Amino acid sequence: MELNKKTIFVTGATSGVGLKITELLVAEGHQVYATGRNGVALKTLERLGANVIQADLTSLDAIDQVCAQLPDLDVAILSAGVGKFGIAPELSDEAIAQMVDLNVTVPMYLAKRFAAQMMERGHGQLIFIGSQAGKVATPKASVYAATKHAIVGFTNGLRMELAPYNVKVTAIHPGPIDTPFLDKANDESGYRESLGRFLLTPEHVAQETVKTIARPVREVNLPRIMGLTSKLYAIAPAMIEFLGKPLFNKK
């Protein structure tokens, strides 16, 4: 491998941002290992040059089986996630469990395993695809926001734990992205249109994520104005909730 080429693992590689990240990394010449549940998408990625592993990571056995197939990693990008919008009392127990499992438990299990190897080697990077929902919760996204709040807390603590071992931790916090995720998460029509200029493209999020491999940073907020909003929210949450009612109630 050339000095600037890395061995990289991507979860959630068969759709949305994870798919675009994988395609971009392969195009740049990295050795990419990609996992997801969609066999057709994985075949396409394999033809592009990725090493693919079909798996449902919501079981410990599957996680250990996938990890056993991976070489030593320079970077792990944990992109897999799921969302279901609705007020908490109306969500099914299954929907809540699925969000907590895939958005919180799975990336923590994977990070634990990858971090241990990276600590031993004295280098590496863990990149988590979080969400602006982890900074500012909104109506009809309370459970989803809670799972992303968990990732904010986890990455902030993990970053300090791994710093002495030269292992970097980066969190990417995008706002709404124009992917099939929106259609699966929200049953109401018109939601995508209501987001207007705040709707990000998966290509843009993927590009900003891949940039952090060459230049590791603490976190990336997309769009950048939302990074300012989240800081204001931390200082004056009641004011932001009042001023943001028209936006918050679009879901």
N, C-alpha and C positions, 0 to 999 in steps of 0.2 A: 504493500500500500504506500502511496505517496505520503509525504510527511503531513500534508494538510487534509488528507482524506481520513475519514473516521469510520469506525464500526458503530452503527446506530440502530436502535430498536424502536419501533413505533407501534403503539397500540391504537385501536380504532382506525386502522389503516384502510378500511374498505369503503369509507364514506366521508363526506364533509371535509373538515379541515385535516383530519388524519390522512385522508387519501391524497390531498394536495401536497401535504408535507412530504409524504412518501415519494410521490412523483418528482418533486423538486430535488429531494436528496439523491435519488437515483440519477437524475439528469446531471447533478453536480459530480457524480462519480464516487460517491460514498458507498461503502458496503452496508446495505440496508437489510434489516430483518423486519418483516411486517406481519402483524397478526390482526385477525378480525374474524367475523363469522360468515361473511359473504364469500362463498367459494368462487363465484364468477368473477367478482372484483379481484380476488387474490390471484386468479389465473392471469388476468390482465396485467397486474403488477409483476407477476413472475416473468411474463414475456418482456416487460420493460427492463428487467434485470434485478428485481428485488428477490430476496430469499423469503418465502412466505410460509406461514404456519397458521393453519385454520384452527381456531380455538374459541371456546366460550370461557372467558376468564372468571366467571362468577363461581368457580369452585377452586378450592386449594389444590386439588389434584391436577386440574388443568393448568393452574399457574406453575406448579412445580414441573409439569411435563414440558411446558413451553420454555421455562428457564433452563432445563436440562439440554435443550436443543440450541441454546445460544452460546456463542463464543464470548470472550471477555469484551465488554462494551466500553466504548468511550462516552457514548451518550445514550440515554433512554428518554424518549418522548412519550409521555403518558397522556394520550389524547382521547381514549374511549370514554364515553359518557352518555347519559340518557336524561331526558326531562319530560315531565308531564305537568302542564299548567292547570291550575284550578285551586279554589280555596281549600285549605287543609281538610275541613270536615267532609268535603265531597270527593276527595281522592280515595281510591281503593287502597286497602292494606298492601296489595301486591305492588301497586305503583310506587308507594312510599318505600317499600323494601327494596325494589329494583333500583331506585335512585340512590338510596343510601349505599347499597352494595356496589354498584358499578362506579358511582362518582366518588365514593370515599374509601370503602374497604379495599377494593381491588387496587387502586393506585398506592395505598399504604402498604399492602402486602408486597407488591412489586418493588416499590422503593426500598423497603427493608432489605430485600434480597440483593438488589443491584447495588445499594449503598455499601453493603458489607464487602462486596467484591472490590468496589472502587476504593474504599478506605484502605484495603490491603495493598492495592497497587499504588496508591498515593495520587490518583487523578481520576477525573470523570465529571460528568454533568447530568443532572436530572432536570428535565423540563416538564412542567405540569401545565396542561391546558385548563385553566380555571374559568372564571367568568366575572364580569362586572357585578353579577348577582351576588357574588361572594363579598362584595364591598357595600352594595346598597340593595337591600331586599325590596321587593315590590309586591303589591297584591296579586294573588293567584300564582305566586311563585315562592311561597313561604318555605315549602319543603325543598324545592330545588335550590333556593338561596341558602338554606341551611347546609346542604351538602357542599356547596361551593365556599361558604364561610369556613367549613371544616378544612378545606384545602388551603385557604389563606392561613389559617392557624398552623396547620401541619407544615407547610413550606417555610413559614417564618421561623418556626422552631428548628426544623431539620436543617435549614441553611446554617444556623449557628452551630449545630451539632457536628456538621460535616466540614466546616471551614478549616479546622486544624489539619484535616487530611487532604486538603487541596481538591475537594469535591464541591463543585458549584451546584447551586439550586436556583432555578429560574422559574418564575410563574408568569404565564401569559394570561391576561384577563381581558378577553374581548367582550364587547357588547353583543347585541343580536347579530347573527350571521345568516346570510342568505343560503341556507342549506335545507335538506329534507328534515333536519332536526325540528325546525319551526313547525312544519306541517304535522309531525308526529306529536309534538309537545302541546300544540294549541288546537282545539277543535273548532274555534270560532273563526268565521271567515273575516277577511279584511285586516287581520293582525299584521301580516307582512307589509301591506300597503301603508298601515298607520305608522310604521317605523320610519318611513321616509329616508332622509339622509343619514340616519343613525345606523342603517342596515349595512353591515360589512360584507365584503366578498370573501369566500374561503381562500381565494388565491392571495389576497392581501394579508390575511392572518397567517397563512402558511409562510409567506415571505418574511414577515416580521419575526416569526418563530425561528426560522432557519438562520436568520441573521445573528441570533443570540448564541449560536454554536461557536462562531468565530470571535464574538465579543460578548462573553457572559455578563449578564446584568441581573440585578435583583428581581425585577419584574417589568413587564411591559403592559401598559394600559391602552386599549384600543376601543373606539377612537380616543385620541389623547385627551380630548376635552373631558372624557369620563373619568380620567385619572384625577382631574381637578375637582370634579363633582364628588367623587368618593372622599376626597380630603375634606371638602366642605361639610359633607354628611357626618364625618367623624367629629367635627367641631360643633355643628349645629343641626343635629338630625331632625328636630321638630320643624325647623324653618324649611329645610330641604323637602321634607315630606309634604308640608303645606304648599310650597311653591311648585312642587312637582306633581301635584294631584292630577292635572290633565294628562300628563305622560304616564303616570303610574296606573291610571285607570283605563289605559288603552287595552290592556290584556283582557 
